[in-house]
């Protein structure tokens, strides 16, 4: 019983961390688009934000399910 409660708290914490990471990466991605300058540095930032966002989305599918 106690172990199940701990596992649920850990899973909730991971989900909150994942959501915060996704919000941060999407915000960075969006800010580069909104800023509208696409010089080399801006394109590299857009690439980094895109990679971070894709990584967060891919990581979502690897999170333990609440049924475990």
MOCORJO-V205053 format. One line per field, one symbol per residue. phi: phi as a letter, one per 20 degrees, with the letter a starting at -180 (. if undefined). psi: psi as a letter, one per 30 degrees, with the letter a starting at -180 (. if undefined). burial: b if it has 9 or more other C-alpha atoms within 8 Angstrom, else e. A space follows every 10 residues. Layout:
# MOCORJO-V205053
phi: ???
psi: ???
burial: ???
This chain:
# MOCORJO-V205053
phi: .fffffffff ffffffffff ffffffffgf ffffgnecfg ffffffffff fffffffffg feffffef
psi: eeeeeeeeee eeeeeeeeee eeeeeeeeee eeeeegkhle eeeeeeeeee eeeeeeeeee ffkklff.
burial: eeeeeeebee beebeeebee bbeebbebbe ebbeeeeeee ebbebbeebb ebbeebbeee eeeeeeee
